[in-house]
Amino acid sequence: MSVKDYLDSTYLKTPEQAGISNSETLEKVHQLTLEAIENGFYAVMIRPDYVRSVREILDSQSSLVKLGTVIGFPEGDYTLDEKMREAQKAIADGADELDFVVDYTAYKKGNLEKVSEEIETCTRIAIREGKIVKWIIETAALTDEEIVGITKLIRKIVEEKIGADEVSNVFVKSSTGFYQTPNGEPNGANEHVIKLMLENAGQLPVKASGGVRNIEEAKQMIALGVKRIGTSSALAIVRGERAEDSY
């Protein structure tokens, strides 16, 4: 496999965050999709509002590029009903993969019942529809102990509640790329946190996201053992360039 086979080419900024119009954002999303088709990236990862439009482009091109979207993004503190509704709409609109932001704030407060319920319920909904699930744990907001604990929790729920035959379809993912760290510290994938996730995820695959901006960093993540890389720099990576986008 080449590096491009690991890449989820990502654009997740709202028009307000990017300082552009809705139509300009849609144009960026469509351009991202066409680049993914042309370069053979594994997937495109976009916000739920654009899933139906991107699905039409991929289908019109008979493309094998997968279509992913984010749920409960980026804070993760949506109610279970809100996450379920967002997920069900994304599935209806044609998403192949759903990247849920776990309620890491609830986890940090010790509310394991809420976190466990959303992991089991949302995973079950998506798996039932034949979708790939990824749980974003927002590593920059967690201590090492919390990274280990939440990774083990996701693993336990998938193995015991969803079924061992589904473990390859449920990822643990490092970051939204939008978490605001103090003093500009890294907020996404780095060797330390990825190793912690890999060591505790069992057979669940790991996705590195946030801060992978060049081919050397991508190859490092792959060498560690990740199965996917989320990046807004996919085109720069395959061209051997370095991008400066924070995601």
C-alpha positions as CSV (number, residue, x, y, z in Angstrom):
1,M,0.0,0.0,0.0
2,S,1.1,3.5,-0.7
3,V,0.7,6.5,1.6
4,K,-2.3,7.7,-0.4
5,D,-4.2,4.5,0.6
6,Y,-4.1,5.7,4.2
7,L,-5.3,9.3,3.7
8,D,-8.7,10.7,4.6
9,S,-8.5,14.1,2.9
10,T,-10.2,16.5,5.2
11,Y,-12.0,19.8,5.1
12,L,-14.0,20.6,8.3
13,K,-13.9,24.4,8.7
14,T,-17.2,26.2,8.7
15,P,-17.7,29.3,6.5
16,E,-17.3,31.4,9.6
17,Q,-14.1,29.8,10.7
18,A,-12.6,30.2,7.2
19,G,-13.9,33.7,6.7
20,I,-15.6,32.7,3.4
21,S,-19.1,32.3,2.1
22,N,-21.3,29.2,2.1
23,S,-20.9,28.9,-1.7
24,E,-17.1,29.2,-1.4
25,T,-17.1,26.5,1.3
26,L,-19.1,24.2,-0.9
27,E,-16.7,24.9,-3.8
28,K,-13.7,24.0,-1.5
29,V,-15.5,20.7,-0.5
30,H,-16.2,19.9,-4.1
31,Q,-12.5,20.6,-5.1
32,L,-11.4,18.4,-2.2
33,T,-13.6,15.6,-3.6
34,L,-12.2,15.9,-7.1
35,E,-8.6,16.0,-5.8
36,A,-9.3,12.8,-3.9
37,I,-10.7,11.1,-6.9
38,E,-7.8,12.2,-9.1
39,N,-5.2,11.2,-6.6
40,G,-6.8,8.0,-5.3
41,F,-7.0,9.0,-1.7
42,Y,-8.8,6.5,0.5
43,A,-11.6,8.9,1.7
44,V,-12.8,12.5,1.9
45,M,-13.9,13.7,5.3
46,I,-16.3,16.7,5.3
47,R,-19.1,18.2,7.5
48,P,-22.5,16.6,7.5
49,D,-24.1,19.5,5.6
50,Y,-22.1,18.5,2.5
51,V,-22.6,14.7,2.5
52,R,-25.4,14.5,0.0
53,S,-23.6,16.8,-2.5
54,V,-20.3,14.9,-2.3
55,R,-22.2,11.6,-2.6
56,E,-23.6,12.8,-5.9
57,I,-20.1,13.7,-7.2
58,L,-18.5,10.4,-6.1
59,D,-21.4,8.4,-7.7
60,S,-21.3,10.4,-10.9
61,Q,-17.6,9.5,-11.3
62,S,-18.1,5.9,-10.2
63,S,-15.4,6.6,-7.7
64,L,-14.2,4.1,-5.0
65,V,-13.2,7.0,-2.7
66,K,-15.0,6.6,0.6
67,L,-17.2,9.4,2.0
68,G,-16.8,10.2,5.7
69,T,-18.3,12.8,7.9
70,V,-18.1,14.0,11.6
71,I,-20.8,13.6,14.3
72,G,-21.0,15.7,17.4
73,F,-18.1,17.8,16.1
74,P,-15.9,19.2,17.5
75,E,-16.9,19.5,21.1
76,G,-18.4,16.0,21.5
77,D,-20.9,17.2,24.2
78,Y,-24.0,16.7,22.1
79,T,-26.8,14.7,23.7
80,L,-27.1,11.1,22.6
81,D,-30.3,11.9,20.7
82,E,-28.5,14.7,18.9
83,K,-25.7,12.4,17.9
84,M,-28.1,9.7,16.8
85,R,-30.1,12.2,14.6
86,E,-27.0,13.6,13.0
87,A,-25.7,10.1,12.4
88,Q,-29.0,8.8,10.9
89,K,-29.2,11.8,8.5
90,A,-25.6,11.3,7.4
91,I,-26.3,7.6,6.7
92,A,-29.4,8.6,4.7
93,D,-27.4,11.2,2.8
94,G,-24.9,8.6,1.7
95,A,-22.0,8.6,4.2
96,D,-19.8,5.5,4.2
97,E,-18.0,6.4,7.5
98,L,-19.0,8.2,10.6
99,D,-16.4,9.9,12.9
100,F,-18.0,10.5,16.2
101,V,-16.5,12.8,18.8
102,V,-16.8,11.0,22.1
103,D,-18.0,13.1,25.0
104,Y,-14.5,13.4,26.5
105,T,-15.6,16.1,28.9
106,A,-18.1,13.7,30.5
107,Y,-15.4,11.1,30.6
108,K,-13.1,13.4,32.4
109,K,-15.8,14.1,34.9
110,G,-16.2,10.4,35.6
111,N,-19.6,10.0,33.9
112,L,-18.8,6.6,32.4
113,E,-22.4,5.7,32.1
114,K,-23.2,8.5,29.6
115,V,-20.0,7.9,27.6
116,S,-20.5,4.1,27.5
117,E,-24.1,4.5,26.4
118,E,-23.3,6.8,23.5
119,I,-20.4,4.6,22.3
120,E,-22.5,1.5,22.3
121,T,-25.7,3.1,20.8
122,C,-24.0,5.1,18.1
123,T,-21.7,2.3,17.1
124,R,-24.5,-0.1,16.9
125,I,-26.6,2.2,14.7
126,A,-23.7,2.7,12.2
127,I,-22.5,-0.9,12.1
128,R,-26.1,-2.1,11.5
129,E,-26.1,0.0,8.3
130,G,-22.7,-1.3,7.2
131,K,-20.7,1.8,8.0
132,I,-17.3,2.3,9.4
133,V,-17.2,4.0,12.8
134,K,-14.4,6.1,14.3
135,W,-14.3,7.5,17.8
136,I,-12.4,10.8,18.2
137,I,-11.1,10.9,21.7
138,E,-9.4,14.4,21.5
139,T,-6.1,13.4,23.0
140,A,-4.9,17.0,23.7
141,A,-7.7,17.3,26.2
142,L,-6.7,14.2,28.0
143,T,-4.0,13.0,30.3
144,D,-2.0,9.9,29.4
145,E,-4.1,7.9,31.9
146,E,-7.3,9.2,30.4
147,I,-6.1,8.4,26.8
148,V,-5.4,4.8,28.0
149,G,-8.7,4.6,29.9
150,I,-11.0,5.9,27.1
151,T,-9.2,3.7,24.5
152,K,-9.7,0.7,26.7
153,L,-13.4,1.6,27.3
154,I,-14.1,1.8,23.5
155,R,-12.3,-1.5,23.0
156,K,-14.2,-3.2,25.8
157,I,-17.6,-2.0,24.5
158,V,-16.9,-3.0,21.0
159,E,-15.6,-6.4,21.9
160,E,-18.3,-7.2,24.5
161,K,-21.4,-5.3,23.2
162,I,-21.0,-5.0,19.4
163,G,-19.1,-8.2,18.8
164,A,-15.5,-9.3,18.2
165,D,-16.3,-9.8,14.5
166,E,-16.7,-6.0,14.2
167,V,-13.5,-4.8,15.8
168,S,-11.9,-4.0,12.4
169,N,-14.8,-1.6,11.6
170,V,-14.4,0.6,14.7
171,F,-11.5,2.9,15.0
172,V,-10.1,5.0,17.8
173,K,-9.0,8.4,16.4
174,S,-6.7,10.9,18.0
175,S,-8.1,14.4,17.4
176,T,-10.6,16.8,15.9
177,G,-7.8,19.2,15.0
178,F,-9.9,22.0,16.5
179,Y,-9.1,21.7,20.2
180,Q,-7.4,24.9,21.5
181,T,-4.2,23.9,23.4
182,P,-2.4,26.5,25.5
183,N,0.8,28.1,24.1
184,G,0.3,26.6,20.7
185,E,1.2,23.1,21.9
186,P,0.4,20.1,19.6
187,N,-3.2,19.2,19.6
188,G,-3.3,16.1,17.5
189,A,-1.3,13.1,16.4
190,N,2.2,12.6,17.8
191,E,4.3,9.5,18.4
192,H,3.6,9.5,22.2
193,V,-0.2,9.6,22.1
194,I,-0.5,7.3,19.0
195,K,1.6,4.7,20.8
196,L,-0.6,4.9,23.9
197,M,-3.7,4.3,21.7
198,L,-2.1,1.5,19.7
199,E,-1.0,-0.3,22.9
200,N,-4.5,-0.2,24.4
201,A,-6.8,-0.5,21.4
202,G,-6.4,-4.3,21.0
203,Q,-7.6,-5.3,17.5
204,L,-9.4,-1.9,17.0
205,P,-7.6,0.1,14.3
206,V,-6.2,3.5,15.1
207,K,-6.6,6.7,13.0
208,A,-4.0,9.5,13.4
209,S,-5.5,12.9,12.9
210,G,-4.5,16.4,13.6
211,G,-1.1,17.9,12.6
212,V,0.1,15.4,9.9
213,R,1.3,17.7,7.2
214,N,4.1,16.1,5.2
215,I,5.0,12.7,3.9
216,E,7.7,12.1,6.5
217,E,5.1,12.5,9.3
218,A,2.6,10.4,7.4
219,K,5.2,7.6,7.0
220,Q,6.1,7.8,10.7
221,M,2.4,7.3,11.6
222,I,2.1,4.3,9.3
223,A,5.3,2.8,10.6
224,L,3.8,3.0,14.1
225,G,0.9,1.0,13.0
226,V,-2.0,3.4,12.2
227,K,-4.5,2.3,9.6
228,R,-5.7,5.7,8.5
229,I,-4.5,9.3,8.6
230,G,-6.9,12.3,8.7
231,T,-5.3,15.4,7.2
232,S,-6.2,18.6,5.4
233,S,-2.8,18.3,3.7
234,A,-3.3,15.2,1.7
235,L,-2.4,16.8,-1.6
236,A,0.8,18.3,-0.2
237,I,1.7,15.0,1.4
238,V,1.5,13.0,-1.9
239,R,3.4,15.8,-3.7
240,G,6.2,15.7,-1.1
241,E,5.5,19.2,0.1
242,R,4.8,20.6,3.6
243,A,1.5,22.3,4.3
244,E,1.0,24.7,7.2
245,D,-2.7,24.0,7.9
246,S,-3.2,23.1,11.6
247,Y,-5.3,20.1,10.7
